[in-house]
Amino acid sequence: MIAPLILYLDVPFTTFRESYAREIGKTYPVPPPATVYGMLLSLVGETNVYRHCGVELAIAMLSSPKKSRVLRQMRRFKNADFSHPACSS
């Protein structure tokens, strides 16, 4: 049996947007498996995303994260040309 690889990640701020979220602030409490898979591939320098298909991942939290509220300004443009004077307000 192969020994499991255990990694501890500590990040000050992160968000993992829910795929079908209608609201901006909806986020998963932990990264989705595909995100973790991509991080692991980047960690080892693997460029072939299919090389380790079928790998089993277990994601756990040691504690509940604190939640913050980030306010963002939404901008709507009246003209598709961003240099148009109507878009400067």
N, CA, C and O atoms as a CHARMM CRD file, in Angstrom:
* protein
*
  356
    1    1 MET  N      0.83600  -1.18100   0.00000 PROA 1      0.00000
    2    1 MET  CA     0.00000   0.00000   0.00000 PROA 1      0.00000
    3    1 MET  C      0.88300   1.24700   0.00000 PROA 1      0.00000
    4    1 MET  O      1.86300   1.32900   0.74000 PROA 1      0.00000
    5    2 ILE  N      0.52500   2.19800  -0.82800 PROA 2      0.00000
    6    2 ILE  CA     1.27300   3.45100  -0.91900 PROA 2      0.00000
    7    2 ILE  C      0.85900   4.36200   0.23000 PROA 2      0.00000
    8    2 ILE  O     -0.32800   4.51100   0.52000 PROA 2      0.00000
    9    3 ALA  N      1.84300   4.96400   0.87700 PROA 3      0.00000
   10    3 ALA  CA     1.55200   5.88300   1.98300 PROA 3      0.00000
   11    3 ALA  C      0.88800   7.14400   1.44500 PROA 3      0.00000
   12    3 ALA  O      1.28600   7.65100   0.39600 PROA 3      0.00000
   13    4 PRO  N     -0.12100   7.65900   2.15000 PROA 4      0.00000
   14    4 PRO  CA    -0.79800   8.86700   1.66900 PROA 4      0.00000
   15    4 PRO  C      0.09500  10.10000   1.79500 PROA 4      0.00000
   16    4 PRO  O      0.94300  10.18200   2.68300 PROA 4      0.00000
   17    5 LEU  N     -0.10700  11.03000   0.91200 PROA 5      0.00000
   18    5 LEU  CA     0.58600  12.31000   0.95100 PROA 5      0.00000
   19    5 LEU  C     -0.34600  13.29300   1.64500 PROA 5      0.00000
   20    5 LEU  O     -1.47600  13.49600   1.20200 PROA 5      0.00000
   21    6 ILE  N      0.11800  13.90300   2.72700 PROA 6      0.00000
   22    6 ILE  CA    -0.70800  14.84000   3.48000 PROA 6      0.00000
   23    6 ILE  C     -0.10000  16.22300   3.36800 PROA 6      0.00000
   24    6 ILE  O      1.07100  16.42500   3.69000 PROA 6      0.00000
   25    7 LEU  N     -0.89800  17.17100   2.90900 PROA 7      0.00000
   26    7 LEU  CA    -0.45700  18.55600   2.77900 PROA 7      0.00000
   27    7 LEU  C     -1.35900  19.43700   3.62100 PROA 7      0.00000
   28    7 LEU  O     -2.57400  19.24300   3.65900 PROA 7      0.00000
   29    8 TYR  N     -0.76100  20.40000   4.29300 PROA 8      0.00000
   30    8 TYR  CA    -1.52100  21.39600   5.05100 PROA 8      0.00000
   31    8 TYR  C     -1.36500  22.72600   4.34800 PROA 8      0.00000
   32    8 TYR  O     -0.24500  23.19400   4.14000 PROA 8      0.00000
   33    9 LEU  N     -2.47700  23.34000   3.98100 PROA 9      0.00000
   34    9 LEU  CA    -2.44900  24.63600   3.31700 PROA 9      0.00000
   35    9 LEU  C     -3.06400  25.67300   4.24100 PROA 9      0.00000
   36    9 LEU  O     -4.12700  25.44900   4.82100 PROA 9      0.00000
   37   10 ASP  N     -2.40100  26.79100   4.37300 PROA 10     0.00000
   38   10 ASP  CA    -2.91000  27.88500   5.17900 PROA 10     0.00000
   39   10 ASP  C     -2.84900  29.14500   4.32600 PROA 10     0.00000
   40   10 ASP  O     -1.76300  29.62600   3.99900 PROA 10     0.00000
   41   11 VAL  N     -3.99700  29.67400   3.97100 PROA 11     0.00000
   42   11 VAL  CA    -4.04300  30.86500   3.12900 PROA 11     0.00000
   43   11 VAL  C     -4.83100  31.94700   3.85100 PROA 11     0.00000
   44   11 VAL  O     -5.83400  31.65200   4.50000 PROA 11     0.00000
   45   12 PRO  N     -4.38500  33.20600   3.74500 PROA 12     0.00000
   46   12 PRO  CA    -5.07600  34.27000   4.46200 PROA 12     0.00000
   47   12 PRO  C     -6.45800  34.60400   3.90400 PROA 12     0.00000
   48   12 PRO  O     -7.36200  34.96400   4.65800 PROA 12     0.00000
   49   13 PHE  N     -6.62400  34.48500   2.59000 PROA 13     0.00000
   50   13 PHE  CA    -7.90100  34.83500   1.97000 PROA 13     0.00000
   51   13 PHE  C     -8.04600  34.04900   0.68600 PROA 13     0.00000
   52   13 PHE  O     -7.13300  34.01400  -0.14000 PROA 13     0.00000
   53   14 THR  N     -9.18200  33.42600   0.52200 PROA 14     0.00000
   54   14 THR  CA    -9.43500  32.69900  -0.71500 PROA 14     0.00000
   55   14 THR  C    -10.92900  32.54900  -0.92900 PROA 14     0.00000
   56   14 THR  O    -11.71500  32.65700   0.01300 PROA 14     0.00000
   57   15 THR  N    -11.30900  32.30600  -2.14200 PROA 15     0.00000
   58   15 THR  CA   -12.70700  32.03600  -2.45100 PROA 15     0.00000
   59   15 THR  C    -12.76200  31.00400  -3.56800 PROA 15     0.00000
   60   15 THR  O    -11.95300  31.02800  -4.49600 PROA 15     0.00000
   61   16 PHE  N    -13.71300  30.11200  -3.46600 PROA 16     0.00000
   62   16 PHE  CA   -13.91700  29.09100  -4.48400 PROA 16     0.00000
   63   16 PHE  C    -15.36500  29.20400  -4.94100 PROA 16     0.00000
   64   16 PHE  O    -16.26200  28.59100  -4.36300 PROA 16     0.00000
   65   17 ARG  N    -15.57600  29.99100  -5.98200 PROA 17     0.00000
   66   17 ARG  CA   -16.92000  30.31600  -6.45000 PROA 17     0.00000
   67   17 ARG  C    -17.69200  29.06100  -6.82100 PROA 17     0.00000
   68   17 ARG  O    -17.20700  28.19100  -7.54400 PROA 17     0.00000
   69   18 GLU  N    -18.91700  29.00000  -6.29900 PROA 18     0.00000
   70   18 GLU  CA   -19.78800  27.88000  -6.64200 PROA 18     0.00000
   71   18 GLU  C    -20.13600  27.96900  -8.12500 PROA 18     0.00000
   72   18 GLU  O    -20.43400  29.05100  -8.63000 PROA 18     0.00000
   73   19 SER  N    -20.09900  26.84300  -8.81700 PROA 19     0.00000
   74   19 SER  CA   -20.26400  26.84400 -10.26600 PROA 19     0.00000
   75   19 SER  C    -21.59600  27.41900 -10.75400 PROA 19     0.00000
   76   19 SER  O    -21.63500  28.07600 -11.79400 PROA 19     0.00000
   77   20 TYR  N    -22.66000  27.18700 -10.03700 PROA 20     0.00000
   78   20 TYR  CA   -23.96000  27.67100 -10.49000 PROA 20     0.00000
   79   20 TYR  C    -24.50300  28.79000  -9.60300 PROA 20     0.00000
   80   20 TYR  O    -25.71400  29.00500  -9.55300 PROA 20     0.00000
   81   21 ALA  N    -23.62800  29.49700  -8.91000 PROA 21     0.00000
   82   21 ALA  CA   -24.05900  30.55900  -8.00100 PROA 21     0.00000
   83   21 ALA  C    -24.60600  31.74600  -8.77200 PROA 21     0.00000
   84   21 ALA  O    -24.01000  32.18700  -9.75500 PROA 21     0.00000
   85   22 ARG  N    -25.73300  32.25700  -8.32600 PROA 22     0.00000
   86   22 ARG  CA   -26.31100  33.44600  -8.94000 PROA 22     0.00000
   87   22 ARG  C    -25.79700  34.69500  -8.24300 PROA 22     0.00000
   88   22 ARG  O    -25.77900  35.77900  -8.82700 PROA 22     0.00000
   89   23 GLU  N    -25.38100  34.53900  -7.00200 PROA 23     0.00000
   90   23 GLU  CA   -24.86200  35.67300  -6.24800 PROA 23     0.00000
   91   23 GLU  C    -23.34200  35.65000  -6.31000 PROA 23     0.00000
   92   23 GLU  O    -22.73000  34.58600  -6.39900 PROA 23     0.00000
   93   24 ILE  N    -22.74700  36.82000  -6.26400 PROA 24     0.00000
   94   24 ILE  CA   -21.29100  36.91200  -6.37400 PROA 24     0.00000
   95   24 ILE  C    -20.59100  36.23000  -5.20100 PROA 24     0.00000
   96   24 ILE  O    -19.57200  35.56500  -5.39100 PROA 24     0.00000
   97   25 GLY  N    -21.12500  36.38700  -3.99800 PROA 25     0.00000
   98   25 GLY  CA   -20.42300  35.92300  -2.81000 PROA 25     0.00000
   99   25 GLY  C    -20.53900  34.45200  -2.47400 PROA 25     0.00000
  100   25 GLY  O    -19.97400  34.02400  -1.46800 PROA 25     0.00000
  101   26 LYS  N    -21.23500  33.66200  -3.25700 PROA 26     0.00000
  102   26 LYS  CA   -21.37500  32.23700  -2.94800 PROA 26     0.00000
  103   26 LYS  C    -20.04800  31.51700  -3.17700 PROA 26     0.00000
  104   26 LYS  O    -19.45900  31.60600  -4.25400 PROA 26     0.00000
  105   27 THR  N    -19.59400  30.81300  -2.16300 PROA 27     0.00000
  106   27 THR  CA   -18.31200  30.12700  -2.26500 PROA 27     0.00000
  107   27 THR  C    -18.36800  28.79200  -1.53500 PROA 27     0.00000
  108   27 THR  O    -19.09800  28.64200  -0.55500 PROA 27     0.00000
  109   28 TYR  N    -17.60700  27.84200  -2.00800 PROA 28     0.00000
  110   28 TYR  CA   -17.48600  26.56300  -1.31100 PROA 28     0.00000
  111   28 TYR  C    -16.60300  26.74600  -0.08900 PROA 28     0.00000
  112   28 TYR  O    -15.71700  27.60100  -0.11300 PROA 28     0.00000
  113   29 PRO  N    -16.80200  25.98500   0.97500 PROA 29     0.00000
  114   29 PRO  CA   -15.93700  26.10600   2.15300 PROA 29     0.00000
  115   29 PRO  C    -14.53200  25.53900   1.91900 PROA 29     0.00000
  116   29 PRO  O    -13.57500  25.94800   2.57600 PROA 29     0.00000
  117   30 VAL  N    -14.41900  24.61100   0.99600 PROA 30     0.00000
  118   30 VAL  CA   -13.11900  24.02500   0.65100 PROA 30     0.00000
  119   30 VAL  C    -12.98700  24.05200  -0.87300 PROA 30     0.00000
  120   30 VAL  O    -13.99300  24.15600  -1.57400 PROA 30     0.00000
  121   31 PRO  N    -11.77400  23.96100  -1.38800 PROA 31     0.00000
  122   31 PRO  CA   -11.63000  23.95100  -2.84700 PROA 31     0.00000
  123   31 PRO  C    -12.25000  22.69500  -3.45900 PROA 31     0.00000
  124   31 PRO  O    -12.17400  21.61600  -2.87100 PROA 31     0.00000
  125   32 PRO  N    -12.86000  22.83100  -4.63400 PROA 32     0.00000
  126   32 PRO  CA   -13.39900  21.65900  -5.32100 PROA 32     0.00000
  127   32 PRO  C    -12.27000  20.69000  -5.68800 PROA 32     0.00000
  128   32 PRO  O    -11.12500  21.11200  -5.84900 PROA 32     0.00000
  129   33 PRO  N    -12.58300  19.40400  -5.82000 PROA 33     0.00000
  130   33 PRO  CA   -11.55400  18.41700  -6.15200 PROA 33     0.00000
  131   33 PRO  C    -10.73400  18.77000  -7.39300 PROA 33     0.00000
  132   33 PRO  O     -9.52600  18.53100  -7.41400 PROA 33     0.00000
  133   34 ALA  N    -11.35900  19.33100  -8.41900 PROA 34     0.00000
  134   34 ALA  CA   -10.61900  19.69000  -9.63000 PROA 34     0.00000
  135   34 ALA  C     -9.56900  20.75900  -9.34000 PROA 34     0.00000
  136   34 ALA  O     -8.48900  20.74600  -9.93000 PROA 34     0.00000
  137   35 THR  N     -9.88400  21.68000  -8.43900 PROA 35     0.00000
  138   35 THR  CA    -8.93300  22.71800  -8.06000 PROA 35     0.00000
  139   35 THR  C     -7.75600  22.12000  -7.31000 PROA 35     0.00000
  140   35 THR  O     -6.60700  22.48100  -7.56300 PROA 35     0.00000
  141   36 VAL  N     -8.03500  21.21100  -6.39300 PROA 36     0.00000
  142   36 VAL  CA    -6.96600  20.54600  -5.63700 PROA 36     0.00000
  143   36 VAL  C     -6.09800  19.72800  -6.58300 PROA 36     0.00000
  144   36 VAL  O     -4.87300  19.73900  -6.46400 PROA 36     0.00000
  145   37 TYR  N     -6.71600  19.02400  -7.51600 PROA 37     0.00000
  146   37 TYR  CA    -5.97800  18.23100  -8.50300 PROA 37     0.00000
  147   37 TYR  C     -5.03700  19.12900  -9.30300 PROA 37     0.00000
  148   37 TYR  O     -3.87600  18.78200  -9.52200 PROA 37     0.00000
  149   38 GLY  N     -5.54200  20.28100  -9.73700 PROA 38     0.00000
  150   38 GLY  CA    -4.71400  21.22400 -10.48700 PROA 38     0.00000
  151   38 GLY  C     -3.57300  21.78100  -9.64900 PROA 38     0.00000
  152   38 GLY  O     -2.46400  21.96100 -10.15200 PROA 38     0.00000
  153   39 MET  N     -3.83600  22.05500  -8.36900 PROA 39     0.00000
  154   39 MET  CA    -2.77100  22.54600  -7.48300 PROA 39     0.00000
  155   39 MET  C     -1.68000  21.49200  -7.31100 PROA 39     0.00000
  156   39 MET  O     -0.49100  21.81300  -7.31000 PROA 39     0.00000
  157   40 LEU  N     -2.08900  20.24000  -7.16600 PROA 40     0.00000
  158   40 LEU  CA    -1.10700  19.16000  -7.00300 PROA 40     0.00000
  159   40 LEU  C     -0.28000  18.97600  -8.27700 PROA 40     0.00000
  160   40 LEU  O      0.93200  18.77000  -8.20400 PROA 40     0.00000
  161   41 LEU  N     -0.92600  19.05100  -9.44000 PROA 41     0.00000
  162   41 LEU  CA    -0.18600  18.94300 -10.69300 PROA 41     0.00000
  163   41 LEU  C      0.82800  20.07600 -10.82100 PROA 41     0.00000
  164   41 LEU  O      1.95700  19.85800 -11.26200 PROA 41     0.00000
  165   42 SER  N      0.42300  21.28300 -10.43500 PROA 42     0.00000
  166   42 SER  CA     1.34500  22.41900 -10.48100 PROA 42     0.00000
  167   42 SER  C      2.49200  22.23900  -9.50400 PROA 42     0.00000
  168   42 SER  O      3.63000  22.60400  -9.79900 PROA 42     0.00000
  169   43 LEU  N      2.19400  21.67600  -8.34400 PROA 43     0.00000
  170   43 LEU  CA     3.21400  21.45700  -7.31400 PROA 43     0.00000
  171   43 LEU  C      4.34800  20.56700  -7.81300 PROA 43     0.00000
  172   43 LEU  O      5.51700  20.82200  -7.52700 PROA 43     0.00000
  173   44 VAL  N      3.99600  19.52300  -8.56000 PROA 44     0.00000
  174   44 VAL  CA     5.01900  18.59500  -9.05000 PROA 44     0.00000
  175   44 VAL  C      5.50000  18.92900 -10.46200 PROA 44     0.00000
  176   44 VAL  O      6.38100  18.25500 -10.99700 PROA 44     0.00000
  177   45 GLY  N      4.92100  19.96900 -11.06300 PROA 45     0.00000
  178   45 GLY  CA     5.36400  20.38800 -12.39600 PROA 45     0.00000
  179   45 GLY  C      4.82700  19.54400 -13.53000 PROA 45     0.00000
  180   45 GLY  O      5.40600  19.52400 -14.61700 PROA 45     0.00000
  181   46 GLU  N      3.73200  18.84900 -13.29500 PROA 46     0.00000
  182   46 GLU  CA     3.13700  17.99000 -14.32800 PROA 46     0.00000
  183   46 GLU  C      2.35500  18.84400 -15.32600 PROA 46     0.00000
  184   46 GLU  O      1.55500  19.68600 -14.91800 PROA 46     0.00000
  185   47 THR  N      2.57200  18.64200 -16.60700 PROA 47     0.00000
  186   47 THR  CA     1.85800  19.39600 -17.63300 PROA 47     0.00000
  187   47 THR  C      0.75400  18.57900 -18.30000 PROA 47     0.00000
  188   47 THR  O     -0.13400  19.14900 -18.93300 PROA 47     0.00000
  189   48 ASN  N      0.79500  17.27300 -18.17000 PROA 48     0.00000
  190   48 ASN  CA    -0.23700  16.40800 -18.74700 PROA 48     0.00000
  191   48 ASN  C     -1.33600  16.20400 -17.69900 PROA 48     0.00000
  192   48 ASN  O     -1.15200  15.45100 -16.74300 PROA 48     0.00000
  193   49 VAL  N     -2.46900  16.87200 -17.87900 PROA 49     0.00000
  194   49 VAL  CA    -3.53800  16.81700 -16.88700 PROA 49     0.00000
  195   49 VAL  C     -4.19400  15.44200 -16.79000 PROA 49     0.00000
  196   49 VAL  O     -4.89000  15.16100 -15.81400 PROA 49     0.00000
  197   50 TYR  N     -3.98600  14.59000 -17.77500 PROA 50     0.00000
  198   50 TYR  CA    -4.60400  13.26300 -17.76600 PROA 50     0.00000
  199   50 TYR  C     -3.69800  12.17500 -17.19200 PROA 50     0.00000
  200   50 TYR  O     -4.13500  11.03500 -17.03100 PROA 50     0.00000
  201   51 ARG  N     -2.46200  12.50200 -16.88700 PROA 51     0.00000
  202   51 ARG  CA    -1.50600  11.48500 -16.44900 PROA 51     0.00000
  203   51 ARG  C     -1.93000  10.79600 -15.15000 PROA 51     0.00000
  204   51 ARG  O     -1.69400   9.60000 -14.97900 PROA 51     0.00000
  205   52 HSD  N     -2.54700  11.53600 -14.24500 PROA 52     0.00000
  206   52 HSD  CA    -2.92000  10.96700 -12.95200 PROA 52     0.00000
  207   52 HSD  C     -4.43300  10.85500 -12.79300 PROA 52     0.00000
  208   52 HSD  O     -4.94400  10.91300 -11.67500 PROA 52     0.00000
  209   53 CYS  N     -5.15300  10.69400 -13.90600 PROA 53     0.00000
  210   53 CYS  CA    -6.61200  10.53900 -13.83700 PROA 53     0.00000
  211   53 CYS  C     -6.95500   9.31500 -12.98600 PROA 53     0.00000
  212   53 CYS  O     -6.31100   8.27000 -13.08400 PROA 53     0.00000
  213   54 GLY  N     -7.96800   9.46600 -12.16100 PROA 54     0.00000
  214   54 GLY  CA    -8.39000   8.37100 -11.29800 PROA 54     0.00000
  215   54 GLY  C     -7.78300   8.43100  -9.91100 PROA 54     0.00000
  216   54 GLY  O     -8.08800   7.59300  -9.06300 PROA 54     0.00000
  217   55 VAL  N     -6.91900   9.42200  -9.66700 PROA 55     0.00000
  218   55 VAL  CA    -6.33100   9.56000  -8.34000 PROA 55     0.00000
  219   55 VAL  C     -7.44100   9.86400  -7.33000 PROA 55     0.00000
  220   55 VAL  O     -8.40500  10.55600  -7.65800 PROA 55     0.00000
  221   56 GLU  N     -7.30900   9.35600  -6.11900 PROA 56     0.00000
  222   56 GLU  CA    -8.31700   9.59000  -5.08000 PROA 56     0.00000
  223   56 GLU  C     -7.85900  10.72800  -4.18400 PROA 56     0.00000
  224   56 GLU  O     -6.72700  10.73800  -3.70100 PROA 56     0.00000
  225   57 LEU  N     -8.75200  11.68800  -3.96600 PROA 57     0.00000
  226   57 LEU  CA    -8.45600  12.84100  -3.12600 PROA 57     0.00000
  227   57 LEU  C     -9.39300  12.84500  -1.92600 PROA 57     0.00000
  228   57 LEU  O    -10.56800  12.49700  -2.04300 PROA 57     0.00000
  229   58 ALA  N     -8.87200  13.23500  -0.78700 PROA 58     0.00000
  230   58 ALA  CA    -9.69300  13.44600   0.40400 PROA 58     0.00000
  231   58 ALA  C     -9.39100  14.85300   0.90100 PROA 58     0.00000
  232   58 ALA  O     -8.23900  15.18700   1.18100 PROA 58     0.00000
  233   59 ILE  N    -10.41900  15.66700   1.00800 PROA 59     0.00000
  234   59 ILE  CA   -10.24500  17.05600   1.42400 PROA 59     0.00000
  235   59 ILE  C    -10.91100  17.22400   2.78200 PROA 59     0.00000
  236   59 ILE  O    -12.06500  16.83800   2.96600 PROA 59     0.00000
  237   60 ALA  N    -10.18300  17.80100   3.73200 PROA 60     0.00000
  238   60 ALA  CA   -10.72400  17.99100   5.08000 PROA 60     0.00000
  239   60 ALA  C    -10.28600  19.35000   5.61700 PROA 60     0.00000
  240   60 ALA  O     -9.28600  19.91800   5.17900 PROA 60     0.00000
  241   61 MET  N    -11.05600  19.85300   6.57200 PROA 61     0.00000
  242   61 MET  CA   -10.70300  21.11100   7.22900 PROA 61     0.00000
  243   61 MET  C    -10.37100  20.81800   8.68800 PROA 61     0.00000
  244   61 MET  O    -11.06800  20.04500   9.34500 PROA 61     0.00000
  245   62 LEU  N     -9.30700  21.43600   9.19100 PROA 62     0.00000
  246   62 LEU  CA    -8.94900  21.27600  10.58900 PROA 62     0.00000
  247   62 LEU  C     -9.80100  22.15400  11.49400 PROA 62     0.00000
  248   62 LEU  O     -9.99800  21.84100  12.66800 PROA 62     0.00000
  249   63 SER  N    -10.30100  23.24500  10.94700 PROA 63     0.00000
  250   63 SER  CA   -11.18100  24.13900  11.69500 PROA 63     0.00000
  251   63 SER  C    -12.07200  24.89200  10.71100 PROA 63     0.00000
  252   63 SER  O    -11.79100  24.93900   9.51400 PROA 63     0.00000
  253   64 SER  N    -13.13200  25.47100  11.22000 PROA 64     0.00000
  254   64 SER  CA   -14.02300  26.25600  10.36000 PROA 64     0.00000
  255   64 SER  C    -13.39300  27.60700  10.07900 PROA 64     0.00000
  256   64 SER  O    -12.92900  28.27700  11.00200 PROA 64     0.00000
  257   65 PRO  N    -13.36900  28.01200   8.82300 PROA 65     0.00000
  258   65 PRO  CA   -12.75700  29.30400   8.49600 PROA 65     0.00000
  259   65 PRO  C    -13.65000  30.46800   8.90300 PROA 65     0.00000
  260   65 PRO  O    -14.87100  30.33400   8.98200 PROA 65     0.00000
  261   66 LYS  N    -13.02700  31.60100   9.15800 PROA 66     0.00000
  262   66 LYS  CA   -13.78400  32.82200   9.40500 PROA 66     0.00000
  263   66 LYS  C    -14.29600  33.31800   8.06400 PROA 66     0.00000
  264   66 LYS  O    -13.61000  33.21200   7.04800 PROA 66     0.00000
  265   67 LYS  N    -15.49000  33.85400   8.07000 PROA 67     0.00000
  266   67 LYS  CA   -16.05600  34.36700   6.82800 PROA 67     0.00000
  267   67 LYS  C    -15.97400  35.88300   6.82800 PROA 67     0.00000
  268   67 LYS  O    -16.17700  36.53800   7.85000 PROA 67     0.00000
  269   68 SER  N    -15.67500  36.41900   5.66400 PROA 68     0.00000
  270   68 SER  CA   -15.62400  37.86700   5.51200 PROA 68     0.00000
  271   68 SER  C    -16.59600  38.27200   4.42100 PROA 68     0.00000
  272   68 SER  O    -17.05500  37.44700   3.63100 PROA 68     0.00000
  273   69 ARG  N    -16.89100  39.52700   4.39500 PROA 69     0.00000
  274   69 ARG  CA   -17.79500  40.04400   3.36800 PROA 69     0.00000
  275   69 ARG  C    -17.01000  41.03900   2.52600 PROA 69     0.00000
  276   69 ARG  O    -16.47100  42.01800   3.04100 PROA 69     0.00000
  277   70 VAL  N    -16.95600  40.78000   1.25000 PROA 70     0.00000
  278   70 VAL  CA   -16.24700  41.65400   0.32900 PROA 70     0.00000
  279   70 VAL  C    -17.28500  42.36100  -0.53400 PROA 70     0.00000
  280   70 VAL  O    -18.08300  41.72000  -1.21800 PROA 70     0.00000
  281   71 LEU  N    -17.26300  43.67100  -0.49300 PROA 71     0.00000
  282   71 LEU  CA   -18.19000  44.44300  -1.31000 PROA 71     0.00000
  283   71 LEU  C    -17.49500  44.83300  -2.59900 PROA 71     0.00000
  284   71 LEU  O    -16.37200  45.33700  -2.58400 PROA 71     0.00000
  285   72 ARG  N    -18.15600  44.60200  -3.69500 PROA 72     0.00000
  286   72 ARG  CA   -17.57900  44.91200  -4.99500 PROA 72     0.00000
  287   72 ARG  C    -18.49300  45.87600  -5.73500 PROA 72     0.00000
  288   72 ARG  O    -19.71500  45.83300  -5.59200 PROA 72     0.00000
  289   73 GLN  N    -17.89600  46.71900  -6.50600 PROA 73     0.00000
  290   73 GLN  CA   -18.66600  47.65300  -7.30500 PROA 73     0.00000
  291   73 GLN  C    -18.93900  47.01200  -8.66400 PROA 73     0.00000
  292   73 GLN  O    -18.02100  46.60500  -9.37700 PROA 73     0.00000
  293   74 MET  N    -20.20600  46.93700  -8.99600 PROA 74     0.00000
  294   74 MET  CA   -20.59000  46.40100 -10.30000 PROA 74     0.00000
  295   74 MET  C    -20.70500  47.56400 -11.27200 PROA 74     0.00000
  296   74 MET  O    -21.29400  48.59200 -10.94000 PROA 74     0.00000
  297   75 ARG  N    -20.16100  47.41500 -12.43900 PROA 75     0.00000
  298   75 ARG  CA   -20.23900  48.46600 -13.45200 PROA 75     0.00000
  299   75 ARG  C    -21.00600  47.94700 -14.65400 PROA 75     0.00000
  300   75 ARG  O    -20.77500  46.83300 -15.12400 PROA 75     0.00000
  301   76 ARG  N    -21.89800  48.75000 -15.13100 PROA 76     0.00000
  302   76 ARG  CA   -22.63500  48.41900 -16.34600 PROA 76     0.00000
  303   76 ARG  C    -22.30000  49.49100 -17.38000 PROA 76     0.00000
  304   76 ARG  O    -22.32900  50.68600 -17.08400 PROA 76     0.00000
  305   77 PHE  N    -21.99000  49.05900 -18.56600 PROA 77     0.00000
  306   77 PHE  CA   -21.61100  49.98300 -19.62200 PROA 77     0.00000
  307   77 PHE  C    -22.75700  50.15900 -20.60400 PROA 77     0.00000
  308   77 PHE  O    -23.39500  49.19000 -21.01600 PROA 77     0.00000
  309   78 LYS  N    -23.00800  51.40400 -20.97000 PROA 78     0.00000
  310   78 LYS  CA   -24.09600  51.71700 -21.88900 PROA 78     0.00000
  311   78 LYS  C    -23.71400  51.44800 -23.33900 PROA 78     0.00000
  312   78 LYS  O    -24.57500  51.35800 -24.21400 PROA 78     0.00000
  313   79 ASN  N    -22.41300  51.32000 -23.58100 PROA 79     0.00000
  314   79 ASN  CA   -21.93300  51.13200 -24.94600 PROA 79     0.00000
  315   79 ASN  C    -20.85600  50.05400 -24.92200 PROA 79     0.00000
  316   79 ASN  O    -20.03100  50.02800 -24.00900 PROA 79     0.00000
  317   80 ALA  N    -20.85100  49.17700 -25.90100 PROA 80     0.00000
  318   80 ALA  CA   -19.85900  48.09700 -25.94200 PROA 80     0.00000
  319   80 ALA  C    -18.44100  48.62300 -26.14800 PROA 80     0.00000
  320   80 ALA  O    -17.47200  47.95700 -25.78300 PROA 80     0.00000
  321   81 ASP  N    -18.31700  49.80000 -26.72500 PROA 81     0.00000
  322   81 ASP  CA   -17.00800  50.43300 -26.91500 PROA 81     0.00000
  323   81 ASP  C    -16.62500  51.11300 -25.60400 PROA 81     0.00000
  324   81 ASP  O    -17.19900  52.14400 -25.25200 PROA 81     0.00000
  325   82 PHE  N    -15.65900  50.54800 -24.87600 PROA 82     0.00000
  326   82 PHE  CA   -15.30300  51.05200 -23.55300 PROA 82     0.00000
  327   82 PHE  C    -14.70400  52.46000 -23.58500 PROA 82     0.00000
  328   82 PHE  O    -14.68400  53.13500 -22.55600 PROA 82     0.00000
  329   83 SER  N    -14.22600  52.90900 -24.72000 PROA 83     0.00000
  330   83 SER  CA   -13.67600  54.25200 -24.81200 PROA 83     0.00000
  331   83 SER  C    -14.75300  55.29200 -25.10900 PROA 83     0.00000
  332   83 SER  O    -14.45100  56.48500 -25.15900 PROA 83     0.00000
  333   84 HSD  N    -15.99000  54.87100 -25.30600 PROA 84     0.00000
  334   84 HSD  CA   -17.08900  55.78700 -25.56900 PROA 84     0.00000
  335   84 HSD  C    -17.33600  56.67000 -24.34500 PROA 84     0.00000
  336   84 HSD  O    -17.27400  56.17400 -23.22100 PROA 84     0.00000
  337   85 PRO  N    -17.61200  57.96400 -24.52900 PROA 85     0.00000
  338   85 PRO  CA   -17.82800  58.88300 -23.40200 PROA 85     0.00000
  339   85 PRO  C    -18.93700  58.44700 -22.44500 PROA 85     0.00000
  340   85 PRO  O    -18.86900  58.76600 -21.25800 PROA 85     0.00000
  341   86 ALA  N    -19.94700  57.73300 -22.91900 PROA 86     0.00000
  342   86 ALA  CA   -21.03300  57.29000 -22.05100 PROA 86     0.00000
  343   86 ALA  C    -20.59000  56.27900 -21.01600 PROA 86     0.00000
  344   86 ALA  O    -21.27900  56.07500 -20.01700 PROA 86     0.00000
  345   87 CYS  N    -19.44600  55.64100 -21.23700 PROA 87     0.00000
  346   87 CYS  CA   -18.93800  54.61600 -20.31900 PROA 87     0.00000
  347   87 CYS  C    -18.02100  55.19900 -19.24000 PROA 87     0.00000
  348   87 CYS  O    -17.54900  54.45400 -18.38000 PROA 87     0.00000
  349   88 SER  N    -17.76400  56.47400 -19.25900 PROA 88     0.00000
  350   88 SER  CA   -16.79000  57.05300 -18.32300 PROA 88     0.00000
  351   88 SER  C    -17.38700  57.39800 -16.97400 PROA 88     0.00000
  352   88 SER  O    -16.63900  57.70300 -16.04400 PROA 88     0.00000
  353   89 SER  N    -18.69200  57.36200 -16.82800 PROA 89     0.00000
  354   89 SER  CA   -19.29800  57.75800 -15.54800 PROA 89     0.00000
  355   89 SER  C    -19.28900  56.64500 -14.53500 PROA 89     0.00000
  356   89 SER  O    -19.76400  56.82800 -13.41400 PROA 89     0.00000
